[in-house]
């Protein structure tokens, strides 16, 4: 995953651990039409017959400062644990 502040990733990981469909908003440079773009994935469309539940995993974000880490912890959309040092 590239650089940035991944606030939506913990929620995506939570939903994937329960085999739920996910969608990630994409930023498109030079988007003169101001269209919104996203990438959608539904694991059930690939694994139709076998969808066990897995526990949500911790998400370890690599960030450049403690301020960003604390912001991620308070503003992210999932329950996955944030770990920083």
Backbone as XML, in Angstrom:
<?xml version="1.0"?>
<chain id="A" units="angstrom">
  <residue number="1" name="UNK">
    <atom name="N" x="0.848" y="-1.169" z="0.000"/>
    <atom name="CA" x="0.000" y="0.000" z="0.000"/>
    <atom name="C" x="0.888" y="1.225" z="0.000"/>
  </residue>
  <residue number="2" name="UNK">
    <atom name="N" x="0.473" y="2.240" z="-0.651"/>
    <atom name="CA" x="1.281" y="3.445" z="-0.786"/>
    <atom name="C" x="1.197" y="4.360" z="0.415"/>
  </residue>
  <residue number="3" name="UNK">
    <atom name="N" x="1.815" y="5.504" z="0.261"/>
    <atom name="CA" x="1.841" y="6.495" z="1.333"/>
    <atom name="C" x="0.467" y="7.124" z="1.509"/>
  </residue>
  <residue number="4" name="UNK">
    <atom name="N" x="0.288" y="7.749" z="2.630"/>
    <atom name="CA" x="-0.965" y="8.430" z="2.908"/>
    <atom name="C" x="-1.446" y="8.112" z="4.305"/>
  </residue>
  <residue number="5" name="UNK">
    <atom name="N" x="-2.625" y="8.577" z="4.611"/>
    <atom name="CA" x="-3.220" y="8.329" z="5.919"/>
    <atom name="C" x="-4.389" y="7.381" z="5.692"/>
  </residue>
  <residue number="6" name="UNK">
    <atom name="N" x="-4.210" y="6.096" z="5.987"/>
    <atom name="CA" x="-5.170" y="5.043" z="5.616"/>
    <atom name="C" x="-6.344" y="4.889" z="6.583"/>
  </residue>
  <residue number="7" name="UNK">
    <atom name="N" x="-7.188" y="5.905" z="6.706"/>
    <atom name="CA" x="-8.295" y="5.854" z="7.667"/>
    <atom name="C" x="-9.333" y="4.797" z="7.327"/>
  </residue>
  <residue number="8" name="UNK">
    <atom name="N" x="-9.506" y="4.460" z="6.056"/>
    <atom name="CA" x="-10.550" y="3.503" z="5.677"/>
    <atom name="C" x="-10.088" y="2.046" z="5.746"/>
  </residue>
  <residue number="9" name="UNK">
    <atom name="N" x="-8.801" y="1.799" z="5.811"/>
    <atom name="CA" x="-8.289" y="0.430" z="5.750"/>
    <atom name="C" x="-8.721" y="-0.436" z="6.938"/>
  </residue>
  <residue number="10" name="UNK">
    <atom name="N" x="-8.710" y="0.052" z="8.179"/>
    <atom name="CA" x="-9.168" y="-0.814" z="9.272"/>
    <atom name="C" x="-10.601" y="-1.316" z="9.089"/>
  </residue>
  <residue number="11" name="UNK">
    <atom name="N" x="-11.499" y="-0.478" z="8.631"/>
    <atom name="CA" x="-12.878" y="-0.906" z="8.387"/>
    <atom name="C" x="-12.968" y="-1.925" z="7.267"/>
  </residue>
  <residue number="12" name="UNK">
    <atom name="N" x="-12.159" y="-1.741" z="6.236"/>
    <atom name="CA" x="-12.125" y="-2.708" z="5.132"/>
    <atom name="C" x="-11.636" y="-4.054" z="5.636"/>
  </residue>
  <residue number="13" name="UNK">
    <atom name="N" x="-10.587" y="-4.065" z="6.452"/>
    <atom name="CA" x="-10.080" y="-5.321" z="7.005"/>
    <atom name="C" x="-11.122" y="-5.999" z="7.892"/>
  </residue>
  <residue number="14" name="UNK">
    <atom name="N" x="-11.842" y="-5.205" z="8.683"/>
    <atom name="CA" x="-12.911" y="-5.769" z="9.525"/>
    <atom name="C" x="-13.961" y="-6.462" z="8.674"/>
  </residue>
  <residue number="15" name="UNK">
    <atom name="N" x="-14.416" y="-5.795" z="7.608"/>
    <atom name="CA" x="-15.451" y="-6.381" z="6.756"/>
    <atom name="C" x="-14.937" y="-7.611" z="6.007"/>
  </residue>
  <residue number="16" name="UNK">
    <atom name="N" x="-13.694" y="-7.573" z="5.552"/>
    <atom name="CA" x="-13.136" y="-8.731" z="4.860"/>
    <atom name="C" x="-13.005" y="-9.928" z="5.788"/>
  </residue>
  <residue number="17" name="UNK">
    <atom name="N" x="-12.736" y="-9.693" z="7.073"/>
    <atom name="CA" x="-12.609" y="-10.816" z="8.012"/>
    <atom name="C" x="-13.936" y="-11.545" z="8.185"/>
  </residue>
  <residue number="18" name="UNK">
    <atom name="N" x="-15.036" y="-10.887" z="7.849"/>
    <atom name="CA" x="-16.375" y="-11.501" z="7.911"/>
    <atom name="C" x="-16.897" y="-11.799" z="6.508"/>
  </residue>
  <residue number="19" name="UNK">
    <atom name="N" x="-16.026" y="-11.775" z="5.533"/>
    <atom name="CA" x="-16.368" y="-12.050" z="4.136"/>
    <atom name="C" x="-17.371" y="-11.053" z="3.569"/>
  </residue>
  <residue number="20" name="UNK">
    <atom name="N" x="-17.329" y="-9.824" z="4.048"/>
    <atom name="CA" x="-18.216" y="-8.788" z="3.534"/>
    <atom name="C" x="-17.612" y="-8.083" z="2.340"/>
  </residue>
  <residue number="21" name="UNK">
    <atom name="N" x="-18.450" y="-7.512" z="1.515"/>
    <atom name="CA" x="-18.006" y="-6.727" z="0.367"/>
    <atom name="C" x="-17.389" y="-5.421" z="0.867"/>
  </residue>
  <residue number="22" name="UNK">
    <atom name="N" x="-16.369" y="-4.953" z="0.171"/>
    <atom name="CA" x="-15.681" y="-3.723" z="0.558"/>
    <atom name="C" x="-15.542" y="-2.807" z="-0.644"/>
  </residue>
  <residue number="23" name="UNK">
    <atom name="N" x="-15.361" y="-1.537" z="-0.345"/>
    <atom name="CA" x="-15.162" y="-0.549" z="-1.389"/>
    <atom name="C" x="-14.164" y="0.483" z="-0.887"/>
  </residue>
  <residue number="24" name="UNK">
    <atom name="N" x="-13.203" y="0.832" z="-1.732"/>
    <atom name="CA" x="-12.173" y="1.801" z="-1.384"/>
    <atom name="C" x="-12.245" y="2.956" z="-2.369"/>
  </residue>
  <residue number="25" name="UNK">
    <atom name="N" x="-12.428" y="4.164" z="-1.836"/>
    <atom name="CA" x="-12.440" y="5.356" z="-2.685"/>
    <atom name="C" x="-11.040" y="5.582" z="-3.234"/>
  </residue>
  <residue number="26" name="UNK">
    <atom name="N" x="-10.961" y="5.932" z="-4.506"/>
    <atom name="CA" x="-9.679" y="6.163" z="-5.165"/>
    <atom name="C" x="-9.524" y="7.628" z="-5.524"/>
  </residue>
  <residue number="27" name="UNK">
    <atom name="N" x="-8.353" y="8.163" z="-5.282"/>
    <atom name="CA" x="-8.044" y="9.533" z="-5.685"/>
    <atom name="C" x="-7.437" y="9.484" z="-7.085"/>
  </residue>
  <residue number="28" name="UNK">
    <atom name="N" x="-8.009" y="10.232" z="-8.007"/>
    <atom name="CA" x="-7.534" y="10.235" z="-9.390"/>
    <atom name="C" x="-6.994" y="11.624" z="-9.713"/>
  </residue>
  <residue number="29" name="UNK">
    <atom name="N" x="-5.713" y="11.688" z="-10.058"/>
    <atom name="CA" x="-5.094" y="12.960" z="-10.438"/>
    <atom name="C" x="-5.665" y="13.449" z="-11.762"/>
  </residue>
  <residue number="30" name="UNK">
    <atom name="N" x="-5.683" y="14.747" z="-11.943"/>
    <atom name="CA" x="-6.158" y="15.391" z="-13.176"/>
    <atom name="C" x="-7.553" y="14.905" z="-13.560"/>
  </residue>
  <residue number="31" name="UNK">
    <atom name="N" x="-8.431" y="14.888" z="-12.595"/>
    <atom name="CA" x="-9.810" y="14.443" z="-12.761"/>
    <atom name="C" x="-10.680" y="15.657" z="-13.106"/>
  </residue>
  <residue number="32" name="UNK">
    <atom name="N" x="-10.616" y="16.109" z="-14.345"/>
    <atom name="CA" x="-11.312" y="17.334" z="-14.744"/>
    <atom name="C" x="-12.829" y="17.191" z="-14.682"/>
  </residue>
  <residue number="33" name="UNK">
    <atom name="N" x="-13.354" y="15.984" z="-14.761"/>
    <atom name="CA" x="-14.802" y="15.769" z="-14.706"/>
    <atom name="C" x="-15.303" y="15.709" z="-13.267"/>
  </residue>
  <residue number="34" name="UNK">
    <atom name="N" x="-14.367" y="15.725" z="-12.313"/>
    <atom name="CA" x="-14.689" y="15.630" z="-10.880"/>
    <atom name="C" x="-15.506" y="14.370" z="-10.565"/>
  </residue>
  <residue number="35" name="UNK">
    <atom name="N" x="-15.241" y="13.327" z="-11.331"/>
    <atom name="CA" x="-15.915" y="12.055" z="-11.087"/>
    <atom name="C" x="-15.369" y="11.391" z="-9.833"/>
  </residue>
  <residue number="36" name="UNK">
    <atom name="N" x="-16.170" y="10.558" z="-9.229"/>
    <atom name="CA" x="-15.684" y="9.796" z="-8.077"/>
    <atom name="C" x="-15.408" y="8.369" z="-8.538"/>
  </residue>
  <residue number="37" name="UNK">
    <atom name="N" x="-14.304" y="7.829" z="-8.057"/>
    <atom name="CA" x="-13.862" y="6.511" z="-8.463"/>
    <atom name="C" x="-13.647" y="5.648" z="-7.226"/>
  </residue>
  <residue number="38" name="UNK">
    <atom name="N" x="-13.887" y="4.373" z="-7.383"/>
    <atom name="CA" x="-13.670" y="3.458" z="-6.268"/>
    <atom name="C" x="-13.361" y="2.070" z="-6.811"/>
  </residue>
  <residue number="39" name="UNK">
    <atom name="N" x="-12.820" y="1.265" z="-5.937"/>
    <atom name="CA" x="-12.548" y="-0.131" z="-6.263"/>
    <atom name="C" x="-13.379" y="-0.977" z="-5.301"/>
  </residue>
  <residue number="40" name="UNK">
    <atom name="N" x="-14.139" y="-1.914" z="-5.834"/>
    <atom name="CA" x="-15.031" y="-2.744" z="-5.022"/>
    <atom name="C" x="-14.598" y="-4.201" z="-5.122"/>
  </residue>
  <residue number="41" name="UNK">
    <atom name="N" x="-14.658" y="-4.907" z="-4.003"/>
    <atom name="CA" x="-14.317" y="-6.325" z="-3.975"/>
    <atom name="C" x="-15.290" y="-7.059" z="-3.069"/>
  </residue>
  <residue number="42" name="UNK">
    <atom name="N" x="-15.858" y="-8.134" z="-3.576"/>
    <atom name="CA" x="-16.743" y="-8.985" z="-2.783"/>
    <atom name="C" x="-16.145" y="-10.385" z="-2.772"/>
  </residue>
  <residue number="43" name="UNK">
    <atom name="N" x="-15.574" y="-10.828" z="-1.649"/>
    <atom name="CA" x="-14.936" y="-12.149" z="-1.609"/>
    <atom name="C" x="-15.904" y="-13.291" z="-1.909"/>
  </residue>
  <residue number="44" name="UNK">
    <atom name="N" x="-17.184" y="-13.091" z="-1.634"/>
    <atom name="CA" x="-18.168" y="-14.150" z="-1.905"/>
    <atom name="C" x="-18.330" y="-14.411" z="-3.401"/>
  </residue>
  <residue number="45" name="UNK">
    <atom name="N" x="-17.968" y="-13.435" z="-4.226"/>
    <atom name="CA" x="-18.058" y="-13.642" z="-5.672"/>
    <atom name="C" x="-16.971" y="-14.599" z="-6.164"/>
  </residue>
  <residue number="46" name="UNK">
    <atom name="N" x="-15.911" y="-14.750" z="-5.410"/>
    <atom name="CA" x="-14.822" y="-15.662" z="-5.786"/>
    <atom name="C" x="-14.915" y="-16.967" z="-5.010"/>
  </residue>
  <residue number="47" name="UNK">
    <atom name="N" x="-15.137" y="-16.870" z="-3.716"/>
    <atom name="CA" x="-15.200" y="-18.041" z="-2.837"/>
    <atom name="C" x="-16.660" y="-18.318" z="-2.487"/>
  </residue>
  <residue number="48" name="UNK">
    <atom name="N" x="-17.443" y="-18.728" z="-3.449"/>
    <atom name="CA" x="-18.889" y="-18.850" z="-3.276"/>
    <atom name="C" x="-19.294" y="-19.942" z="-2.300"/>
  </residue>
  <residue number="49" name="UNK">
    <atom name="N" x="-18.546" y="-20.997" z="-2.201"/>
    <atom name="CA" x="-18.959" y="-22.133" z="-1.375"/>
    <atom name="C" x="-18.253" y="-22.227" z="-0.033"/>
  </residue>
  <residue number="50" name="UNK">
    <atom name="N" x="-17.253" y="-21.403" z="0.207"/>
    <atom name="CA" x="-16.477" y="-21.542" z="1.429"/>
    <atom name="C" x="-16.131" y="-20.160" z="1.980"/>
  </residue>
  <residue number="51" name="UNK">
    <atom name="N" x="-16.869" y="-19.700" z="2.964"/>
    <atom name="CA" x="-16.642" y="-18.382" z="3.540"/>
    <atom name="C" x="-16.558" y="-18.468" z="5.062"/>
  </residue>
  <residue number="52" name="UNK">
    <atom name="N" x="-15.489" y="-19.035" z="5.607"/>
    <atom name="CA" x="-15.377" y="-19.095" z="7.062"/>
    <atom name="C" x="-15.124" y="-17.708" z="7.642"/>
  </residue>
  <residue number="53" name="UNK">
    <atom name="N" x="-15.475" y="-17.510" z="8.886"/>
    <atom name="CA" x="-15.189" y="-16.248" z="9.563"/>
    <atom name="C" x="-13.811" y="-16.320" z="10.198"/>
  </residue>
  <residue number="54" name="UNK">
    <atom name="N" x="-13.048" y="-15.284" z="9.999"/>
    <atom name="CA" x="-11.735" y="-15.162" z="10.605"/>
    <atom name="C" x="-11.758" y="-13.952" z="11.524"/>
  </residue>
  <residue number="55" name="UNK">
    <atom name="N" x="-11.050" y="-14.010" z="12.621"/>
    <atom name="CA" x="-11.021" y="-12.836" z="13.499"/>
    <atom name="C" x="-10.317" y="-11.669" z="12.810"/>
  </residue>
  <residue number="56" name="UNK">
    <atom name="N" x="-10.787" y="-10.472" z="13.092"/>
    <atom name="CA" x="-10.144" y="-9.282" z="12.534"/>
    <atom name="C" x="-8.703" y="-9.219" z="13.039"/>
  </residue>
  <residue number="57" name="UNK">
    <atom name="N" x="-7.833" y="-8.765" z="12.193"/>
    <atom name="CA" x="-6.416" y="-8.679" z="12.533"/>
    <atom name="C" x="-6.027" y="-7.245" z="12.848"/>
  </residue>
  <residue number="58" name="UNK">
    <atom name="N" x="-4.950" y="-7.091" z="13.601"/>
    <atom name="CA" x="-4.409" y="-5.760" z="13.834"/>
    <atom name="C" x="-3.858" y="-5.199" z="12.537"/>
  </residue>
  <residue number="59" name="UNK">
    <atom name="N" x="-4.024" y="-3.919" z="12.361"/>
    <atom name="CA" x="-3.507" y="-3.218" z="11.193"/>
    <atom name="C" x="-2.365" y="-2.341" z="11.666"/>
  </residue>
  <residue number="60" name="UNK">
    <atom name="N" x="-1.195" y="-2.573" z="11.151"/>
    <atom name="CA" x="-0.012" y="-1.818" z="11.549"/>
    <atom name="C" x="0.298" y="-0.785" z="10.472"/>
  </residue>
  <residue number="61" name="UNK">
    <atom name="N" x="-0.111" y="0.436" z="10.692"/>
    <atom name="CA" x="0.153" y="1.504" z="9.731"/>
    <atom name="C" x="1.569" y="2.035" z="9.951"/>
  </residue>
  <residue number="62" name="UNK">
    <atom name="N" x="2.257" y="2.295" z="8.875"/>
    <atom name="CA" x="3.574" y="2.931" z="8.955"/>
    <atom name="C" x="3.345" y="4.405" z="8.666"/>
  </residue>
  <residue number="63" name="UNK">
    <atom name="N" x="3.532" y="5.223" z="9.668"/>
    <atom name="CA" x="3.275" y="6.652" z="9.536"/>
    <atom name="C" x="4.514" y="7.427" z="9.957"/>
  </residue>
  <residue number="64" name="UNK">
    <atom name="N" x="4.541" y="8.701" z="9.613"/>
    <atom name="CA" x="5.743" y="9.503" z="9.832"/>
    <atom name="C" x="5.786" y="10.215" z="11.179"/>
  </residue>
  <residue number="65" name="UNK">
    <atom name="N" x="4.681" y="10.227" z="11.909"/>
    <atom name="CA" x="4.716" y="10.946" z="13.185"/>
    <atom name="C" x="3.684" y="10.371" z="14.156"/>
  </residue>
  <residue number="66" name="UNK">
    <atom name="N" x="3.897" y="10.658" z="15.415"/>
    <atom name="CA" x="2.961" y="10.220" z="16.446"/>
    <atom name="C" x="1.615" y="10.924" z="16.293"/>
  </residue>
  <residue number="67" name="UNK">
    <atom name="N" x="1.625" y="12.147" z="15.808"/>
    <atom name="CA" x="0.374" y="12.896" z="15.606"/>
    <atom name="C" x="-0.513" y="12.180" z="14.590"/>
  </residue>
  <residue number="68" name="UNK">
    <atom name="N" x="0.066" y="11.717" z="13.501"/>
    <atom name="CA" x="-0.706" y="10.995" z="12.484"/>
    <atom name="C" x="-1.203" y="9.668" z="13.050"/>
  </residue>
  <residue number="69" name="UNK">
    <atom name="N" x="-0.369" y="8.981" z="13.812"/>
    <atom name="CA" x="-0.776" y="7.712" z="14.412"/>
    <atom name="C" x="-1.963" y="7.913" z="15.348"/>
  </residue>
  <residue number="70" name="UNK">
    <atom name="N" x="-1.927" y="8.940" z="16.167"/>
    <atom name="CA" x="-3.039" y="9.204" z="17.091"/>
    <atom name="C" x="-4.292" y="9.627" z="16.333"/>
  </residue>
  <residue number="71" name="UNK">
    <atom name="N" x="-4.112" y="10.371" z="15.245"/>
    <atom name="CA" x="-5.254" y="10.756" z="14.415"/>
    <atom name="C" x="-5.893" y="9.516" z="13.798"/>
  </residue>
  <residue number="72" name="UNK">
    <atom name="N" x="-5.076" y="8.603" z="13.287"/>
    <atom name="CA" x="-5.592" y="7.350" z="12.726"/>
    <atom name="C" x="-6.360" y="6.568" z="13.773"/>
  </residue>
  <residue number="73" name="UNK">
    <atom name="N" x="-5.820" y="6.513" z="14.968"/>
    <atom name="CA" x="-6.453" y="5.745" z="16.038"/>
    <atom name="C" x="-7.834" y="6.301" z="16.384"/>
  </residue>
  <residue number="74" name="UNK">
    <atom name="N" x="-7.977" y="7.610" z="16.375"/>
    <atom name="CA" x="-9.250" y="8.211" z="16.784"/>
    <atom name="C" x="-10.248" y="8.377" z="15.641"/>
  </residue>
  <residue number="75" name="UNK">
    <atom name="N" x="-9.779" y="8.441" z="14.382"/>
    <atom name="CA" x="-10.668" y="8.754" z="13.265"/>
    <atom name="C" x="-10.912" y="7.611" z="12.299"/>
  </residue>
  <residue number="76" name="UNK">
    <atom name="N" x="-10.242" y="6.483" z="12.476"/>
    <atom name="CA" x="-10.420" y="5.398" z="11.517"/>
    <atom name="C" x="-11.806" y="4.786" z="11.659"/>
  </residue>
  <residue number="77" name="UNK">
    <atom name="N" x="-12.231" y="4.046" z="10.639"/>
    <atom name="CA" x="-13.605" y="3.530" z="10.603"/>
    <atom name="C" x="-13.729" y="2.062" z="10.987"/>
  </residue>
  <residue number="78" name="UNK">
    <atom name="N" x="-12.727" y="1.493" z="11.595"/>
    <atom name="CA" x="-12.799" y="0.075" z="11.950"/>
    <atom name="C" x="-12.476" y="-0.156" z="13.408"/>
  </residue>
  <residue number="79" name="UNK">
    <atom name="N" x="-12.543" y="-1.405" z="13.800"/>
    <atom name="CA" x="-12.206" y="-1.752" z="15.176"/>
    <atom name="C" x="-10.855" y="-2.444" z="15.252"/>
  </residue>
  <residue number="80" name="UNK">
    <atom name="N" x="-10.191" y="-2.608" z="14.115"/>
    <atom name="CA" x="-8.862" y="-3.220" z="14.126"/>
    <atom name="C" x="-7.936" y="-2.368" z="14.981"/>
  </residue>
  <residue number="81" name="UNK">
    <atom name="N" x="-7.084" y="-3.008" z="15.723"/>
    <atom name="CA" x="-6.180" y="-2.271" z="16.607"/>
    <atom name="C" x="-5.100" y="-1.533" z="15.865"/>
  </residue>
  <residue number="82" name="UNK">
    <atom name="N" x="-4.783" y="-0.334" z="16.335"/>
    <atom name="CA" x="-3.670" y="0.435" z="15.780"/>
    <atom name="C" x="-2.497" y="0.225" z="16.717"/>
  </residue>
  <residue number="83" name="UNK">
    <atom name="N" x="-1.343" y="-0.024" z="16.152"/>
    <atom name="CA" x="-0.141" y="-0.232" z="16.939"/>
    <atom name="C" x="0.904" y="0.744" z="16.455"/>
  </residue>
  <residue number="84" name="UNK">
    <atom name="N" x="1.448" y="1.528" z="17.361"/>
    <atom name="CA" x="2.528" y="2.425" z="16.997"/>
    <atom name="C" x="3.471" y="2.553" z="18.177"/>
  </residue>
  <residue number="85" name="UNK">
    <atom name="N" x="4.696" y="2.941" z="17.859"/>
    <atom name="CA" x="5.657" y="3.135" z="18.938"/>
    <atom name="C" x="6.494" y="4.354" z="18.653"/>
  </residue>
</chain>
